[in-house]
């Protein structure tokens, strides 16, 4: 293999490694975003349940919950 071929091979190898690293980073970012979304949804559900519990408690104390 001459110098030009070797240089070309190394450039191609570096490009492949860069593409793989980029793909891994994109996957990691996607996973992080999905996890954050799920956490927010869970927090929202908890807040909704607490608000509903507070409303029900208020209705009970005022005799409005029949």
Buried (B, 14 or more C-beta within 10 A) or exposed (E): EEEEEEEEEEEEEEEEEEEEEEEEEEEEEEEEEEEEEEEEEEEEEEEEEEEEEEEEEEEEEEEEEE
